[in-house]
Amino acid sequence: MVRGFRSYKVPSTVIESLIFRDMFGTPQMRAVFSDEALTARYLEVEAALARAEASVGVIPKEAADTITRAAAKMRVDFDRLKRDTEIVGYPILPIVHQLAEASGAAGGWVHWGATTQDIMDTATVLQVRMALDIMAADLEALRSILRGIARRYRNTPMAGRTHLQQALPITFGYKAAVWLSMIERHADRLTELRARVLTGQFAGAAGTLASLGLSGFAVQDALCRELNLCTPIATWHVARDNFAEVVSFLGLLTGSLGKIATDVMLMSATELSEVAEPFFRGRGASSTMPQKRNPISSELILAAAKSVRQQVGLMLDGVVQDFERATGPWHAEWLALPESFIVAAGALSQARFMLGGLTVDEDRMRSNLALSGGLIVAEAAMMAAAPKLGRQKAHELIYSACRTAAADRRPLAEVLSGYPEIFDALGGEEAIRHYCDPANYLGLAPEMVDRVLGARPENAQRVSEERETTAAGVGR
């Protein structure tokens, strides 16, 4: 037995581990999917069902009141629930037995006309609603952090890279704005999917509401009103696209966070050293190399993205179900959905920490931008010479000059000055130096930052004011 732990309480996965759980998740999200919270949602749905049925005259109001009080006060016997669930295969009949006992004479009205999956699905929807609220708040906080980075570094030049090679100059604010644009879309997706996912489930054994006769739709609608959920237009016992969509959303979100993390990891490599994760004593330390400052948050985010991606596949596989009640695919959701939310929440938490305290070395960005000796803006010189020389000839001459500059390790401006045709086409040595300065070839990167920041109505006024301030500064 591990010292300090009771053997039966030692967790076995990283999302529950006393050591790792706050690296791969958050206490708030774990609480949503805890056994205590899950059984509370079961009882919440059973009590709401009783009230709904009483409201349309299916069961006595006194019974519904008693069931509601019992559900609010009862303490679940988890040892008994575990034992009975292992026998039955599902937790609802065992929880119904405990609630019925706690309800006394009214216990005979508990779970009236419902089936196990009605209660479990609706309880899961209530969990998903709580989880999405947490995700929405975290996304908003991350959006705010990225807006600040994009705004602050709007005009900070750095090397843009394609295929891991320096390509053209960009600004760090532009890079952050691209990151932000993904997060903005995810915030939109979260809002849009709520109406589809936050839908109650109540349809009875085969989904036809037969046990309630003509009162079925009235009870279904009343139950959804009680729980503030959308009423389904059809039974979704075996139509699982809603839950598959929400986990797919988490896959997209963590994928985008993984892209951001990958950029940060590469930019924090010793050879680049353009950014670094927040530092405090011991963070990212190596057991053998005292100099190390490893990008821990980024590594955890990337691991989370890979993990949730696998759960997306499992959820999509679970969409393929048989007849009116599935034999197995439904159970796969029990594994995939909670873990996806917990791990995604952990990734968001790591991203907020990492980006909120990101160290940005503007001098190193400029230094790296100058590494090529102007080769990074060869396109600028080519496009400037093309009107006089023609694009193809300008390309051939600049290409030749670039090969010479690279081979001889000479600045491109110096080499170009030795080509009479280019010297004449560009307008002399001073003009050549201008075209070979990466800071003069940022394209519309700063303006794209403005467009991303201004895409949201709440940002439009601030961006307009910032542009006016910038223009006034330039005028001075």
Long-range contacts (C-beta under 8 A, 24 or more apart in sequence): 15-339, 15-342, 15-343, 15-346, 22-346, 23-300, 23-346, 23-350, 24-300, 24-303, 24-304, 24-342, 24-343, 24-346, 25-342, 25-343, 25-345, 25-346, 26-134, 26-342, 26-345, 26-346, 26-349, 28-134, 28-345, 29-131, 29-134, 29-341, 29-342, 29-345, 29-346, 30-342, 32-127, 32-130, 32-131, 32-134, 32-341, 33-127, 33-131, 33-338, 33-341, 33-342, 35-78, 36-76, 37-127, 38-123, 38-127, 39-76, 39-78, 39-81, 39-91, 39-95, 41-123, 41-124, 41-126, 41-127, 42-91, 42-92, 42-95, 42-119, 42-120, 42-123, 43-71, 43-72, 43-74, 43-76, 43-95, 43-99, 44-71, 44-123, 44-126, 44-227, 45-118, 45-119, 45-122, 45-123, 45-126, 45-223, 45-227, 46-71, 46-95, 46-96, 46-99, 46-110, 46-111, 46-114, 46-119, 47-71, 47-72, 48-223, 48-226, 48-227, 49-111, 49-112, 49-114, 49-119, 49-202, 49-219, 49-223, 49-226, 50-109, 50-110, 50-112, 51-222, 51-226, 52-219, 52-222, 52-223, 52-225, 52-226, 53-109, 53-112, 53-113, 53-215, 53-219, 53-222, 55-222, 56-215, 56-218, 56-219, 56-222, 57-215, 58-112, 58-113, 58-212, 58-215, 58-219, 59-109, 59-112, 60-106, 60-109, 62-106, 63-103, 63-106, 63-108, 63-109, 64-106, 64-109, 66-103, 66-104, 66-105, 66-106, 67-99, 67-103, 67-106, 67-107, 67-109, 67-110, 70-99, 70-102, 70-103, 70-104, 70-106, 71-99, 71-102, 73-102, 74-98, 74-99, 74-102, 90-116, 90-120, 91-120, 92-116, 92-119, 92-120, 113-204, 113-209, 113-211, 113-212, 113-216, 113-219, 114-202, 114-204, 115-203, 115-204, 115-205, 117-201, 117-237, 117-325, 117-330, 118-201, 118-202, 118-203, 118-204, 121-201, 121-236, 121-237, 122-200, 122-201, 122-202, 122-223, 122-227, 122-229, 124-243, 124-333, 124-337, 125-197, 125-198, 125-199, 125-200, 125-201, 125-229, 126-227, 126-229, 127-338, 128-197, 128-198, 128-243, 128-246, 128-337, 128-341, 129-194, 129-198, 129-229, 131-341, 131-345, 132-190, 132-194, 132-197, 132-198, 132-246, 134-345, 135-190, 135-253, 135-341, 135-344, 135-345, 135-348, 136-187, 136-190, 136-191, 138-345, 138-348, 138-349, 138-352, 139-183, 139-186, 139-187, 139-190, 139-253, 139-348, 140-187, 141-352, 142-183, 142-348, 142-351, 142-352, 142-355, 143-180, 143-183, 143-184, 143-187, 145-352, 145-355, 145-356, 146-176, 146-177, 146-179, 146-180, 146-183, 146-355, 147-180, 147-453, 147-459, 149-173, 149-176, 149-355, 149-358, 149-360, 150-174, 150-176, 150-177, 150-180, 150-449, 150-452, 150-453, 151-449, 151-453, 151-466, 153-360, 153-362, 154-446, 154-449, 154-450, 155-442, 155-446, 156-360, 156-362, 156-365, 157-365, 157-366, 157-369, 157-438, 157-439, 157-442, 158-274, 158-365, 158-366, 158-368, 158-369, 159-365, 159-368, 159-369, 159-371, 159-376, 159-438, 166-368, 166-369, 166-371, 166-372, 166-375, 166-376, 167-376, 168-376, 168-377, 168-379, 168-441, 168-443, 169-369, 169-376, 169-377, 169-438, 169-439, 169-441, 169-442, 169-445, 170-442, 170-443, 170-445, 171-442, 171-445, 171-446, 171-449, 172-274, 172-360, 172-362, 172-365, 173-445, 173-446, 173-449, 174-445, 174-446, 174-448, 174-449, 175-263, 176-449, 177-448, 177-449, 177-452, 177-453, 178-452, 179-256, 179-259, 179-260, 179-263, 180-452, 180-453, 181-452, 181-455, 182-256, 182-259, 183-256, 184-452, 184-455, 184-456, 186-249, 186-252, 186-253, 186-256, 189-249, 189-252, 190-249, 193-245, 193-246, 193-249, 195-230, 196-242, 196-245, 197-242, 197-243, 197-245, 197-246, 198-229, 198-230, 199-224, 199-229, 199-230, 199-231, 199-232, 199-236, 199-242, 200-224, 200-227, 200-229, 200-230, 200-231, 200-232, 201-232, 201-235, 201-236, 201-237, 203-232, 203-235, 203-237, 206-324, 206-325, 207-235, 207-237, 207-324, 208-235, 237-324, 237-325, 237-326, 238-321, 238-322, 238-323, 238-324, 238-325, 238-326, 240-315, 240-318, 240-319, 240-321, 240-329, 240-330, 240-333, 241-319, 243-315, 243-318, 243-333, 243-337, 244-315, 244-316, 244-318, 244-319, 246-337, 247-308, 247-311, 247-312, 247-315, 247-336, 247-337, 247-340, 248-312, 248-315, 248-316, 250-308, 250-311, 250-312, 250-340, 250-341, 250-344, 251-308, 251-309, 251-311, 251-312, 251-340, 253-344, 253-347, 253-348, 254-301, 254-304, 254-305, 254-307, 254-308, 254-309, 254-343, 254-344, 254-347, 255-305, 255-308, 255-309, 257-301, 257-304, 257-305, 257-347, 257-348, 257-351, 258-301, 258-302, 258-304, 258-305, 258-306, 258-347, 260-301, 260-351, 260-355, 261-295, 261-297, 261-298, 261-299, 261-301, 261-302, 261-305, 261-351, 261-354, 262-298, 262-302, 264-295, 264-298, 264-354, 264-358, 265-295, 265-298, 265-299, 265-302, 268-295, 268-298, 272-364, 272-368, 273-361, 273-364, 274-360, 274-361, 274-364, 274-365, 274-368, 275-358, 275-359, 275-360, 275-361, 276-358, 276-359, 276-361, 277-354, 277-357, 277-358, 277-359, 278-353, 278-354, 278-356, 278-357, 278-358, 278-359, 279-359, 295-354, 297-350, 297-351, 297-353, 297-354, 298-350, 298-354, 300-346, 300-347, 300-350, 301-347, 301-350, 301-351, 301-354, 304-343, 304-344, 304-346, 304-347, 304-350, 305-347, 307-339, 307-343, 308-340, 308-343, 308-344, 308-347, 311-335, 311-336, 311-337, 311-339, 311-340, 312-340, 315-340, 369-438, 370-438, 372-412, 373-405, 373-409, 373-410, 373-411, 373-412, 374-405, 374-411, 374-412, 374-413, 374-436, 374-437, 374-438, 375-402, 375-405, 375-406, 375-412, 376-438, 377-412, 377-435, 377-436, 377-437, 377-438, 377-440, 377-441, 378-402, 378-412, 379-441, 380-435, 380-436, 380-440, 380-441, 381-412, 381-416, 381-422, 381-426, 381-432, 381-435, 381-436, 384-425, 384-426, 384-431, 384-435, 385-422, 385-425, 385-426, 388-424, 388-425, 389-421, 389-422, 389-425, 394-422, 394-425, 397-421, 397-422, 398-422, 411-436, 412-436
